[in-house]
Amino acid sequence: MSHAHDHRRIAALFADILDYPARELTGKAAECEALLAGPVPAAADLLREFRAFTEGAPLGKLEEAYSGFFDLNPICHPYIGYQLFGENYKRSSFLLGLKERYRAETFQSSPSEIADRLSVVLRFVAHSEGGEDTDDLVREGLLPALERMTTRPESGDDHHDGPGDFDGDTGVERKQLDGHSHGEVLAGGFVLETSDDAEERGARGGDAAPHPYYRALQALHIALQETWPH
């Protein structure tokens, strides 16, 4: 997969997959899975798991899963600057830089969306004609942020100050960040699961099933690592 069109199309599809759910979600996941099946089968396999979750699922359930994973769980907030810097002046500078890049390439997003939202950055990457700045954004922005969101923390490591909170509706583990710098607390994302998965796992005594959106993030991380020009 060496053509710029392929890279941009994959970025555009992941922007839709990782945005607030819409009725076309399953179709977008299937198209992206097909594009990745040859060059990056590991990413395609992860997307297949995600697509299986979306098939036949009511839109309300997809919305609940999305909000529980991204909105209620600070570790997986879908904002690149937040993942890299937390809430401080460095993120503000990052946002200003993004807005300048967007203007330079006549890229427009919804006024209600923050410039470093994952789906917005992916749409910009899909829109961009490429070049060093866009490559830097992928390599130094998207990939490190995705690394934080998808890396399992070591059990008993020193990245956490105490037990996390558990959301009973979604099964999402949430680590409170109040009073801590982002870099001190976040070593990466957790293996997350829906409440339905947790109940099924408990009934059969199996291991935890990763949250479907965790799988989608993993797929994006691998796809960018394997397909983006180095």
DOTIKOL-945939 format. One record per residue: residue number from 1; residue in one letter; x, y, z of N, C-alpha, C in turn. Coordinates in nm, 2 decimals, decimal comma, m for minus. Atoms other than C-alpha are relative to their C-alpha. Layout:
# residues N
(node NUM; 'A'; (X; Y; Z); (X; Y; Z); (X; Y; Z))
...
END
This chain:
# residues 230
(node 1; 'M'; (0,09; m0,12; 0,00); (0,00; 0,00; 0,00); (0,09; 0,12; 0,00))
(node 2; 'S'; (m0,10; m0,11; 0,00); (0,22; 0,29; m0,12); (m0,07; 0,12; m0,06))
(node 3; 'H'; (0,06; m0,11; 0,06); (m0,03; 0,52; m0,29); (m0,06; 0,09; 0,11))
(node 4; 'A'; (0,05; m0,10; m0,09); (m0,12; 0,84; m0,11); (m0,15; m0,01; 0,02))
(node 5; 'H'; (0,15; 0,01; 0,00); (m0,49; 0,79; m0,20); (m0,04; m0,10; 0,10))
(node 6; 'D'; (0,03; 0,10; m0,09); (m0,49; 0,47; 0,00); (0,02; 0,05; 0,15))
(node 7; 'H'; (m0,02; m0,05; m0,14); (m0,34; 0,64; 0,31); (m0,11; 0,09; 0,04))
(node 8; 'R'; (0,10; m0,10; m0,03); (m0,59; 0,92; 0,29); (m0,13; m0,07; 0,02))
(node 9; 'R'; (0,12; 0,07; m0,01); (m0,88; 0,69; 0,24); (m0,01; m0,08; 0,13))
(node 10; 'I'; (m0,01; 0,07; m0,13); (m0,78; 0,48; 0,54); (m0,02; 0,10; 0,12))
(node 11; 'A'; (0,01; m0,11; m0,10); (m0,75; 0,80; 0,75); (m0,15; 0,05; 0,01))
(node 12; 'A'; (0,14; m0,04; 0,01); (m1,10; 0,91; 0,63); (m0,09; m0,10; 0,06))
(node 13; 'L'; (0,09; 0,11; m0,05); (m1,26; 0,58; 0,72); (0,02; m0,01; 0,15))
(node 14; 'F'; (m0,02; 0,01; m0,14); (m1,10; 0,57; 1,06); (m0,06; 0,12; 0,07))
(node 15; 'A'; (0,06; m0,12; m0,06); (m1,22; 0,93; 1,12); (m0,15; m0,03; 0,02))
(node 16; 'D'; (0,14; 0,03; m0,02); (m1,58; 0,80; 1,07); (m0,02; m0,11; 0,10))
(node 17; 'I'; (0,01; 0,11; m0,10); (m1,52; 0,48; 1,27); (0,01; 0,05; 0,14))
(node 18; 'L'; (m0,03; m0,04; m0,14); (m1,39; 0,67; 1,57); (m0,07; 0,13; 0,03))
(node 19; 'D'; (0,09; m0,12; m0,03); (m1,64; 0,96; 1,55); (m0,13; m0,05; 0,07))
(node 20; 'Y'; (0,13; 0,04; m0,06); (m1,98; 0,96; 1,72); (m0,07; m0,09; m0,09))
(node 21; 'P'; (0,05; 0,10; 0,09); (m2,16; 0,66; 1,58); (m0,11; 0,05; m0,09))
(node 22; 'A'; (0,11; m0,03; 0,10); (m2,38; 0,70; 1,27); (m0,04; m0,14; m0,06))
(node 23; 'R'; (0,06; 0,12; 0,05); (m2,59; 0,44; 1,09); (0,09; m0,07; m0,11))
(node 24; 'E'; (m0,09; 0,06; 0,10); (m2,31; 0,38; 0,82); (0,12; m0,06; 0,07))
(node 25; 'L'; (m0,12; 0,04; m0,07); (m2,07; 0,27; 1,09); (0,05; m0,14; m0,05))
(node 26; 'T'; (m0,04; 0,14; 0,04); (m2,07; m0,10; 0,99); (0,06; 0,00; m0,14))
(node 27; 'G'; (m0,05; m0,01; 0,14); (m2,02; m0,02; 0,62); (0,14; 0,06; 0,00))
(node 28; 'K'; (m0,13; m0,06; m0,01); (m1,73; 0,21; 0,70); (0,11; m0,10; 0,05))
(node 29; 'A'; (m0,10; 0,09; m0,06); (m1,56; m0,05; 0,92); (0,03; m0,11; m0,10))
(node 30; 'A'; (m0,02; 0,11; 0,09); (m1,61; m0,32; 0,65); (0,09; 0,05; m0,12))
(node 31; 'E'; (m0,09; m0,05; 0,10); (m1,45; m0,10; 0,38); (0,14; 0,01; 0,04))
(node 32; 'C'; (m0,13; m0,01; m0,06); (m1,16; m0,02; 0,60); (0,07; m0,13; 0,02))
(node 33; 'E'; (m0,05; 0,13; m0,02); (m1,12; m0,38; 0,69); (0,05; m0,06; m0,13))
(node 34; 'A'; (m0,03; 0,05; 0,13); (m1,11; m0,47; 0,32); (0,13; 0,06; m0,05))
(node 35; 'L'; (m0,12; m0,07; 0,04); (m0,84; m0,21; 0,25); (0,12; m0,05; 0,07))
(node 36; 'L'; (m0,11; 0,04; m0,08); (m0,62; m0,34; 0,53); (0,03; m0,15; m0,01))
(node 37; 'A'; (m0,01; 0,14; m0,01); (m0,67; m0,71; 0,48); (0,13; m0,05; m0,06))
(node 38; 'G'; (m0,12; 0,05; 0,06); (m0,38; m0,75; 0,24); (0,13; 0,05; 0,07))
(node 39; 'P'; (m0,13; m0,05; m0,05); (m0,11; m0,51; 0,37); (0,01; m0,01; 0,15))
(node 40; 'V'; (m0,01; 0,00; m0,14); (m0,20; m0,51; 0,74); (m0,10; m0,09; 0,06))
(node 41; 'P'; (0,10; 0,10; m0,04); (m0,39; m0,83; 0,83); (m0,03; 0,01; 0,15))
(node 42; 'A'; (0,03; m0,01; m0,15); (m0,35; m0,77; 1,21); (m0,10; 0,11; 0,03))
(node 43; 'A'; (0,10; m0,11; m0,01); (m0,53; m0,44; 1,18); (m0,14; m0,04; m0,05))
(node 44; 'A'; (0,13; 0,04; 0,06); (m0,80; m0,59; 0,96); (m0,07; m0,10; 0,10))
(node 45; 'D'; (0,06; 0,09; m0,10); (m0,85; m0,87; 1,22); (m0,07; 0,07; 0,12))
(node 46; 'L'; (0,06; m0,08; m0,11); (m0,91; m0,61; 1,49); (m0,12; 0,07; m0,04))
(node 47; 'L'; (0,12; m0,07; 0,05); (m1,15; m0,42; 1,28); (m0,11; m0,10; m0,02))
(node 48; 'R'; (0,11; 0,10; 0,02); (m1,34; m0,74; 1,20); (m0,07; m0,02; 0,14))
(node 49; 'E'; (0,07; 0,02; m0,13); (m1,40; m0,78; 1,58); (m0,09; 0,12; 0,03))
(node 50; 'F'; (0,08; m0,12; m0,03); (m1,52; m0,42; 1,60); (m0,12; 0,00; m0,09))
(node 51; 'R'; (0,11; 0,00; 0,09); (m1,74; m0,46; 1,29); (m0,11; m0,10; 0,05))
(node 52; 'A'; (0,10; 0,10; m0,06); (m1,90; m0,78; 1,45); (m0,08; 0,06; 0,11))
(node 53; 'F'; (0,08; m0,06; m0,11); (m2,00; m0,57; 1,75); (m0,11; 0,10; m0,06))
(node 54; 'T'; (0,09; m0,10; 0,05); (m2,16; m0,30; 1,53); (m0,12; m0,07; m0,08))
(node 55; 'E'; (0,10; 0,06; 0,08); (m2,36; m0,54; 1,31); (m0,13; m0,03; 0,07))
(node 56; 'G'; (0,13; 0,03; m0,06); (m2,72; m0,54; 1,40); (m0,02; 0,07; 0,14))
(node 57; 'A'; (0,02; m0,07; m0,13); (m2,66; m0,33; 1,72); (m0,08; 0,13; m0,02))
(node 58; 'P'; (0,07; m0,12; 0,01); (m2,91; m0,06; 1,78); (0,09; 0,13; 0,01))
(node 59; 'L'; (m0,09; m0,12; m0,01); (m2,77; 0,29; 1,73); (0,01; 0,05; 0,14))
(node 60; 'G'; (m0,01; m0,05; m0,14); (m2,85; 0,37; 2,09); (0,11; m0,08; 0,08))
(node 61; 'K'; (m0,11; 0,08; m0,07); (m2,62; 0,08; 2,21); (0,14; 0,05; m0,05))
(node 62; 'L'; (m0,13; m0,04; 0,05); (m2,34; 0,20; 1,98); (0,03; 0,14; 0,06))
(node 63; 'E'; (m0,02; m0,13; m0,06); (m2,38; 0,56; 2,12); (0,04; m0,02; 0,14))
(node 64; 'E'; (m0,03; 0,03; m0,14); (m2,37; 0,42; 2,48); (0,14; m0,05; 0,01))
(node 65; 'A'; (m0,13; 0,06; 0,00); (m2,06; 0,22; 2,40); (0,11; 0,11; m0,03))
(node 66; 'Y'; (m0,09; m0,11; 0,04); (m1,89; 0,52; 2,24); (0,02; 0,10; 0,11))
(node 67; 'S'; (m0,01; m0,10; m0,11); (m1,97; 0,76; 2,52); (0,07; m0,06; 0,12))
(node 68; 'G'; (m0,07; 0,06; m0,12); (m1,87; 0,52; 2,79); (0,15; m0,02; m0,02))
(node 69; 'F'; (m0,14; 0,02; 0,02); (m1,54; 0,45; 2,63); (0,08; 0,13; m0,01))
(node 70; 'F'; (m0,08; m0,12; 0,03); (m1,43; 0,80; 2,51); (m0,04; 0,11; 0,10))
(node 71; 'D'; (0,04; m0,11; m0,07); (m1,63; 1,05; 2,71); (0,00; m0,01; 0,15))
(node 72; 'L'; (0,01; 0,02; m0,14); (m1,66; 0,90; 3,05); (0,14; m0,06; 0,06))
(node 73; 'N'; (m0,13; 0,06; m0,04); (m1,30; 0,76; 3,06); (0,11; 0,09; m0,04))
(node 74; 'P'; (m0,10; m0,10; 0,03); (m1,03; 1,03; 3,08); (0,12; m0,06; m0,07))
(node 75; 'I'; (m0,12; 0,06; 0,06); (m0,76; 0,79; 2,98); (m0,02; m0,02; m0,15))
(node 76; 'C'; (0,02; 0,02; 0,14); (m0,92; 0,75; 2,64); (m0,07; 0,12; m0,06))
(node 77; 'H'; (0,06; m0,12; 0,06); (m1,05; 1,11; 2,58); (0,06; 0,01; m0,14))
(node 78; 'P'; (m0,05; 0,00; 0,13); (m1,02; 1,14; 2,20); (0,05; 0,13; m0,05))
(node 79; 'Y'; (m0,06; m0,12; 0,03); (m0,81; 1,45; 2,19); (0,15; m0,01; 0,00))
(node 80; 'I'; (m0,14; 0,03; 0,01); (m0,46; 1,43; 2,06); (0,08; 0,09; 0,09))
(node 81; 'G'; (m0,08; m0,09; m0,09); (m0,33; 1,74; 2,25); (m0,01; m0,04; 0,14))
(node 82; 'Y'; (0,03; 0,05; m0,14); (m0,49; 1,61; 2,57); (0,09; m0,12; 0,03))
(node 83; 'Q'; (m0,08; 0,12; m0,02); (m0,32; 1,28; 2,53); (0,15; 0,03; 0,01))
(node 84; 'L'; (m0,14; m0,04; 0,00); (0,02; 1,44; 2,46); (0,04; 0,08; 0,12))
(node 85; 'F'; (m0,04; m0,11; m0,09); (0,02; 1,73; 2,71); (m0,09; 0,01; 0,12))
(node 86; 'G'; (0,09; m0,03; m0,11); (m0,28; 1,72; 2,94); (m0,06; 0,13; m0,03))
(node 87; 'E'; (0,06; m0,13; 0,01); (m0,47; 2,04; 3,01); (0,10; 0,11; 0,04))
(node 88; 'N'; (m0,09; m0,11; m0,04); (m0,19; 2,30; 3,00); (0,03; 0,08; m0,12))
(node 89; 'Y'; (m0,03; m0,09; 0,11); (m0,03; 2,57; 2,78); (0,05; m0,07; m0,12))
(node 90; 'K'; (m0,05; 0,07; 0,12); (0,14; 2,31; 2,56); (m0,11; m0,05; m0,09))
(node 91; 'R'; (0,11; 0,04; 0,08); (m0,19; 2,18; 2,45); (m0,06; 0,12; m0,07))
(node 92; 'S'; (0,05; m0,13; 0,06); (m0,31; 2,54; 2,38); (0,09; 0,03; m0,12))
(node 93; 'S'; (m0,09; m0,03; 0,11); (0,00; 2,59; 2,16); (m0,02; m0,10; m0,11))
(node 94; 'F'; (0,02; 0,10; 0,10); (m0,06; 2,26; 1,99); (m0,13; 0,03; m0,08))
(node 95; 'L'; (0,12; m0,03; 0,07); (m0,42; 2,36; 1,91); (0,01; 0,12; m0,10))
(node 96; 'L'; (m0,02; m0,11; 0,09); (m0,31; 2,69; 1,76); (0,08; m0,04; m0,12))
(node 97; 'G'; (m0,07; 0,05; 0,12); (m0,06; 2,51; 1,54); (m0,08; m0,08; m0,09))
(node 98; 'L'; (0,10; 0,08; 0,09); (m0,33; 2,27; 1,42); (m0,09; 0,10; m0,08))
(node 99; 'K'; (0,09; m0,09; 0,07); (m0,56; 2,56; 1,33); (0,07; 0,07; m0,11))
(node 100; 'E'; (m0,08; m0,06; 0,11); (m0,28; 2,72; 1,13); (0,02; m0,09; m0,11))
(node 101; 'R'; (m0,02; 0,10; 0,11); (m0,22; 2,40; 0,94); (m0,13; m0,02; m0,07))
(node 102; 'Y'; (0,13; 0,02; 0,06); (m0,59; 2,36; 0,88); (m0,03; 0,12; m0,10))
(node 103; 'R'; (0,03; m0,12; 0,08); (m0,62; 2,72; 0,74); (0,09; m0,01; m0,13))
(node 104; 'A'; (m0,10; 0,00; 0,11); (m0,30; 2,67; 0,52); (m0,05; m0,10; m0,11))
(node 105; 'E'; (0,05; 0,10; 0,10); (m0,47; 2,37; 0,35); (m0,15; 0,01; m0,02))
(node 106; 'T'; (0,14; m0,03; 0,02); (m0,82; 2,52; 0,35); (m0,09; m0,12; 0,05))
(node 107; 'F'; (0,08; 0,11; m0,06); (m0,95; 2,24; 0,57); (m0,09; 0,06; 0,11))
(node 108; 'Q'; (0,10; m0,05; m0,09); (m1,27; 2,31; 0,76); (m0,07; m0,11; 0,07))
(node 109; 'S'; (0,07; 0,09; m0,08); (m1,43; 2,12; 1,04); (m0,12; 0,07; 0,07))
(node 110; 'S'; (0,12; m0,06; m0,06); (m1,75; 2,18; 1,24); (0,05; 0,10; 0,11))
(node 111; 'P'; (m0,04; m0,10; m0,10); (m1,72; 2,50; 1,46); (m0,01; m0,06; 0,14))
(node 112; 'S'; (0,02; 0,05; m0,13); (m1,84; 2,29; 1,75); (0,11; m0,10; 0,04))
(node 113; 'E'; (m0,11; 0,10; m0,03); (m1,54; 2,05; 1,73); (0,13; 0,06; 0,03))
(node 114; 'I'; (m0,13; m0,05; m0,04); (m1,21; 2,11; 1,90); (0,10; m0,06; m0,10))
(node 115; 'A'; (m0,09; 0,03; 0,12); (m0,92; 2,10; 1,65); (0,08; m0,12; 0,02))
(node 116; 'D'; (m0,08; 0,12; m0,02); (m0,73; 1,82; 1,82); (m0,08; m0,13; 0,02))
(node 117; 'R'; (0,08; 0,13; m0,01); (m1,02; 1,57; 1,83); (0,05; m0,10; m0,10))
(node 118; 'L'; (m0,06; 0,11; 0,09); (m0,90; 1,24; 1,69); (m0,07; m0,01; m0,13))
(node 119; 'S'; (0,07; 0,01; 0,13); (m1,17; 1,23; 1,42); (0,03; 0,12; m0,09))
(node 120; 'V'; (m0,03; m0,12; 0,08); (m1,09; 1,59; 1,31); (0,14; m0,01; m0,05))
(node 121; 'V'; (m0,14; 0,01; 0,05); (m0,72; 1,53; 1,29); (0,01; m0,11; m0,11))
(node 122; 'L'; (0,00; 0,10; 0,10); (m0,78; 1,21; 1,09); (m0,06; 0,05; m0,13))
(node 123; 'R'; (0,06; m0,06; 0,12); (m1,00; 1,40; 0,85); (0,09; 0,10; m0,07))
(node 124; 'F'; (m0,09; m0,09; 0,06); (m0,74; 1,66; 0,81); (0,11; m0,08; m0,08))
(node 125; 'V'; (m0,10; 0,09; 0,07); (m0,48; 1,39; 0,73); (m0,05; m0,05; m0,13))
(node 126; 'A'; (0,06; 0,05; 0,13); (m0,72; 1,25; 0,47); (m0,01; 0,11; m0,10))
(node 127; 'H'; (0,02; m0,12; 0,09); (m0,77; 1,60; 0,33); (0,13; 0,05; m0,06))
(node 128; 'S'; (m0,12; m0,06; 0,03); (m0,41; 1,70; 0,32); (0,07; m0,06; m0,12))
(node 129; 'E'; (m0,08; 0,05; 0,12); (m0,19; 1,68; 0,01); (0,13; m0,07; 0,04))
(node 130; 'G'; (m0,12; 0,07; m0,05); (0,08; 1,54; 0,23); (0,12; 0,10; 0,02))
(node 131; 'G'; (m0,12; m0,09; m0,03); (0,43; 1,67; 0,30); (0,05; m0,02; 0,14))
(node 132; 'E'; (m0,07; 0,02; m0,12); (0,66; 1,69; 0,59); (m0,08; 0,04; 0,12))
(node 133; 'D'; (0,08; m0,04; m0,11); (0,42; 1,88; 0,82); (m0,10; m0,11; 0,04))
(node 134; 'T'; (0,10; 0,11; m0,03); (0,15; 1,61; 0,78); (0,06; m0,13; 0,05))
(node 135; 'D'; (m0,07; 0,12; m0,05); (0,40; 1,33; 0,82); (0,04; 0,02; 0,15))
(node 136; 'D'; (m0,04; m0,02; m0,14); (0,52; 1,49; 1,14); (m0,12; m0,01; 0,09))
(node 137; 'L'; (0,12; 0,01; m0,08); (0,16; 1,52; 1,27); (m0,04; m0,14; 0,03))
(node 138; 'V'; (0,03; 0,14; m0,02); (0,11; 1,15; 1,21); (0,10; m0,06; 0,10))
(node 139; 'R'; (m0,11; 0,07; m0,07); (0,45; 1,04; 1,35); (0,01; 0,05; 0,15))
(node 140; 'E'; (m0,03; m0,06; m0,13); (0,48; 1,29; 1,64); (m0,13; 0,03; 0,08))
(node 141; 'G'; (0,13; m0,03; m0,07); (0,11; 1,35; 1,72); (m0,09; m0,12; 0,01))
(node 142; 'L'; (0,09; 0,11; m0,01); (m0,12; 1,07; 1,63); (0,06; m0,13; 0,06))
(node 143; 'L'; (m0,06; 0,13; m0,05); (0,11; 0,77; 1,69); (0,03; 0,00; 0,15))
(node 144; 'P'; (m0,03; 0,00; m0,15); (0,23; 0,88; 2,04); (m0,13; 0,00; 0,08))
(node 145; 'A'; (0,13; 0,00; m0,07); (m0,13; 0,96; 2,14); (m0,07; m0,13; 0,00))
(node 146; 'L'; (0,06; 0,13; 0,01); (m0,26; 0,63; 2,02); (0,08; m0,10; 0,08))
(node 147; 'E'; (m0,08; 0,08; m0,09); (0,03; 0,46; 2,20); (m0,05; 0,01; 0,15))
(node 148; 'R'; (0,05; m0,02; m0,14); (m0,10; 0,61; 2,53); (m0,13; m0,06; 0,01))
(node 149; 'M'; (0,13; 0,05; m0,02); (m0,45; 0,51; 2,46); (m0,02; m0,15; m0,01))
(node 150; 'T'; (0,01; 0,14; 0,03); (m0,38; 0,15; 2,36); (0,10; m0,09; 0,07))
(node 151; 'T'; (m0,10; 0,09; m0,07); (m0,09; 0,03; 2,58); (m0,05; m0,04; 0,13))
(node 152; 'R'; (0,05; 0,05; m0,12); (m0,19; m0,19; 2,86); (0,10; 0,03; 0,11))
(node 153; 'P'; (m0,10; m0,03; m0,11); (m0,04; m0,08; 3,20); (0,04; m0,13; 0,06))
(node 154; 'E'; (m0,05; 0,12; m0,07); (0,17; m0,33; 3,38); (m0,08; m0,01; 0,13))
(node 155; 'S'; (0,07; 0,02; m0,13); (m0,01; m0,48; 3,68); (0,09; 0,04; 0,11))
(node 156; 'G'; (m0,08; m0,03; m0,12); (0,11; m0,32; 4,00); (0,11; 0,10; m0,04))
(node 157; 'D'; (m0,10; m0,09; 0,04); (0,32; m0,06; 3,81); (m0,02; 0,13; 0,08))
(node 158; 'D'; (0,01; m0,13; m0,08); (0,39; 0,29; 3,94); (m0,07; 0,11; m0,08))
(node 159; 'H'; (0,07; m0,10; 0,08); (0,18; 0,47; 3,68); (m0,13; 0,04; 0,06))
(node 160; 'H'; (0,13; m0,02; m0,06); (m0,13; 0,47; 3,90); (0,01; 0,03; 0,15))
(node 161; 'D'; (m0,01; m0,04; m0,14); (m0,19; 0,63; 4,24); (m0,09; m0,08; 0,09))
(node 162; 'G'; (0,09; 0,07; m0,08); (m0,46; 0,40; 4,35); (m0,10; m0,07; m0,09))
(node 163; 'P'; (0,09; 0,07; 0,08); (m0,75; 0,19; 4,23); (m0,09; 0,09; m0,09))
(node 164; 'G'; (0,08; m0,08; 0,08); (m0,95; 0,32; 3,94); (m0,15; m0,02; 0,03))
(node 165; 'D'; (0,14; 0,00; m0,02); (m1,32; 0,39; 3,93); (m0,06; m0,09; m0,11))
(node 166; 'F'; (0,07; 0,09; 0,10); (m1,56; 0,15; 3,75); (m0,14; 0,05; m0,03))
(node 167; 'D'; (0,13; m0,04; 0,04); (m1,86; 0,26; 3,55); (m0,09; m0,12; m0,02))
(node 168; 'G'; (0,08; 0,13; 0,00); (m2,13; 0,00; 3,62); (m0,08; m0,02; m0,13))
(node 169; 'D'; (0,08; 0,01; 0,12); (m2,31; 0,08; 3,29); (0,08; m0,05; m0,12))
(node 170; 'T'; (m0,08; 0,04; 0,12); (m2,02; 0,03; 3,05); (0,11; m0,09; 0,03))
(node 171; 'G'; (m0,12; 0,08; m0,03); (m1,76; m0,16; 3,24); (0,13; 0,07; m0,03))
(node 172; 'V'; (m0,12; m0,07; 0,03); (m1,51; 0,11; 3,16); (0,07; 0,05; 0,12))
(node 173; 'E'; (m0,08; m0,05; m0,11); (m1,23; 0,17; 3,40); (0,05; 0,14; m0,02))
(node 174; 'R'; (m0,03; m0,15; 0,01); (m1,17; 0,54; 3,47); (0,10; 0,03; 0,11))
(node 175; 'K'; (m0,10; m0,05; m0,10); (m0,86; 0,68; 3,64); (m0,02; 0,15; 0,01))
(node 176; 'Q'; (0,02; m0,14; m0,03); (m0,92; 1,01; 3,81); (0,13; 0,08; m0,02))
(node 177; 'L'; (m0,12; m0,08; 0,03); (m0,67; 1,28; 3,69); (0,02; 0,12; 0,09))
(node 178; 'D'; (m0,01; m0,12; m0,08); (m0,75; 1,55; 3,94); (0,12; 0,01; 0,08))
(node 179; 'G'; (m0,12; m0,02; m0,08); (m0,44; 1,69; 4,10); (0,12; m0,06; m0,05))
(node 180; 'H'; (m0,12; 0,07; 0,06); (m0,20; 1,51; 3,87); (0,03; 0,06; m0,14))
(node 181; 'S'; (m0,03; m0,03; 0,14); (m0,02; 1,61; 3,56); (m0,03; m0,12; m0,09))
(node 182; 'H'; (0,04; 0,11; 0,09); (m0,13; 1,41; 3,26); (0,11; m0,10; m0,02))
(node 183; 'G'; (m0,11; 0,09; 0,02); (0,21; 1,26; 3,20); (0,04; m0,09; 0,11))
(node 184; 'E'; (m0,03; 0,09; m0,11); (0,25; 1,13; 3,55); (m0,10; m0,11; 0,01))
(node 185; 'V'; (0,10; 0,10; m0,03); (m0,07; 0,94; 3,55); (m0,02; m0,09; m0,12))
(node 186; 'L'; (0,04; 0,08; 0,12); (m0,12; 0,82; 3,19); (0,12; m0,07; m0,06))
(node 187; 'A'; (m0,10; 0,09; 0,07); (0,10; 0,53; 3,08); (m0,06; m0,06; m0,13))
(node 188; 'G'; (0,06; 0,06; 0,11); (m0,16; 0,41; 2,83); (m0,15; m0,03; 0,03))
(node 189; 'G'; (0,14; 0,04; m0,02); (m0,52; 0,28; 2,79); (m0,01; m0,13; 0,07))
(node 190; 'F'; (0,03; 0,13; m0,06); (m0,68; m0,01; 2,97); (m0,06; m0,10; m0,10))
(node 191; 'V'; (0,09; 0,10; 0,07); (m0,83; m0,33; 2,84); (m0,14; 0,02; 0,05))
(node 192; 'L'; (0,13; m0,04; m0,04); (m1,19; m0,22; 2,85); (m0,11; m0,10; m0,06))
(node 193; 'E'; (0,11; 0,09; 0,05); (m1,52; m0,41; 2,81); (m0,13; 0,06; 0,03))
(node 194; 'T'; (0,14; m0,04; m0,03); (m1,89; m0,35; 2,79); (m0,05; m0,08; 0,11))
(node 195; 'S'; (0,06; 0,07; m0,11); (m2,11; m0,46; 3,07); (m0,06; m0,13; m0,05))
(node 196; 'D'; (0,05; 0,13; 0,05); (m2,27; m0,73; 2,85); (0,12; m0,10; m0,01))
(node 197; 'D'; (m0,12; 0,09; 0,01); (m1,92; m0,87; 2,78); (0,04; m0,05; 0,14))
(node 198; 'A'; (m0,04; 0,04; m0,13); (m1,84; m0,87; 3,15); (m0,10; m0,10; 0,06))
(node 199; 'E'; (0,09; 0,10; m0,05); (m2,16; m1,06; 3,24); (0,02; m0,13; m0,07))
(node 200; 'E'; (m0,02; 0,12; 0,08); (m2,10; m1,31; 2,96); (0,13; m0,07; 0,05))
(node 201; 'R'; (m0,13; 0,05; m0,04); (m1,73; m1,35; 3,07); (m0,02; m0,07; 0,14))
(node 202; 'G'; (0,02; 0,05; m0,13); (m1,84; m1,40; 3,43); (m0,08; m0,13; 0,00))
(node 203; 'A'; (0,08; 0,12; 0,01); (m2,09; m1,67; 3,33); (0,08; m0,12; m0,05))
(node 204; 'R'; (m0,07; 0,11; 0,05); (m1,84; m1,87; 3,14); (0,14; m0,01; 0,06))
(node 205; 'G'; (m0,12; 0,01; m0,07); (m1,54; m1,80; 3,36); (0,12; 0,03; m0,09))
(node 206; 'G'; (m0,11; m0,03; 0,09); (m1,33; m1,66; 3,07); (0,07; 0,13; 0,03))
(node 207; 'D'; (m0,07; m0,12; m0,02); (m1,09; m1,38; 3,04); (m0,08; 0,12; m0,05))
(node 208; 'A'; (0,07; m0,13; 0,04); (m1,19; m1,01; 2,99); (0,00; 0,02; m0,15))
(node 209; 'A'; (0,00; m0,03; 0,15); (m1,30; m0,92; 2,64); (0,02; 0,15; m0,01))
(node 210; 'P'; (m0,03; m0,14; 0,02); (m1,15; m0,59; 2,52); (m0,12; 0,08; m0,05))
(node 211; 'H'; (0,11; m0,09; 0,05); (m1,40; m0,30; 2,45); (0,02; 0,01; m0,15))
(node 212; 'P'; (0,00; m0,01; 0,15); (m1,49; m0,28; 2,08); (0,08; 0,12; m0,05))
(node 213; 'Y'; (m0,07; m0,12; 0,04); (m1,36; 0,07; 2,06); (0,15; 0,00; 0,03))
(node 214; 'Y'; (m0,14; 0,02; m0,02); (m1,03; m0,03; 2,21); (0,06; m0,08; m0,12))
(node 215; 'R'; (m0,05; 0,07; 0,12); (m1,00; m0,28; 1,92); (0,02; 0,10; m0,12))
(node 216; 'A'; (m0,01; m0,09; 0,11); (m1,07; 0,00; 1,67); (0,12; 0,09; 0,02))
(node 217; 'L'; (m0,12; m0,08; m0,02); (m0,80; 0,22; 1,83); (0,13; m0,08; m0,03))
(node 218; 'Q'; (m0,12; 0,08; 0,03); (m0,55; m0,07; 1,82); (0,01; m0,02; m0,15))
(node 219; 'A'; (m0,01; 0,01; 0,15); (m0,64; m0,12; 1,45); (0,06; 0,12; m0,07))
(node 220; 'L'; (m0,05; m0,12; 0,06); (m0,57; 0,24; 1,37); (0,15; 0,02; 0,03))
(node 221; 'H'; (m0,14; m0,01; m0,03); (m0,24; 0,24; 1,56); (0,09; m0,09; m0,08))
(node 222; 'I'; (m0,07; 0,10; 0,08); (m0,12; m0,07; 1,38); (0,01; 0,05; m0,15))
(node 223; 'A'; (0,01; m0,04; 0,14); (m0,24; 0,06; 1,04); (0,09; 0,12; m0,03))
(node 224; 'L'; (m0,09; m0,11; 0,02); (m0,06; 0,39; 1,08); (0,15; m0,04; 0,01))
(node 225; 'Q'; (m0,14; 0,05; m0,02); (0,26; 0,22; 1,20); (0,05; m0,07; m0,13))
(node 226; 'E'; (m0,04; 0,09; 0,11); (0,26; m0,02; 0,91); (m0,01; 0,07; m0,14))
(node 227; 'T'; (0,03; m0,05; 0,13); (0,13; 0,19; 0,62); (0,05; 0,14; m0,02))
(node 228; 'W'; (m0,04; m0,14; 0,02); (0,24; 0,55; 0,68); (0,15; 0,01; m0,04))
(node 229; 'P'; (m0,14; m0,01; 0,05); (0,56; 0,65; 0,49); (0,09; 0,04; 0,12))
(node 230; 'H'; (m0,10; m0,04; m0,11); (0,86; 0,66; 0,73); (0,10; 0,09; m0,06))
END
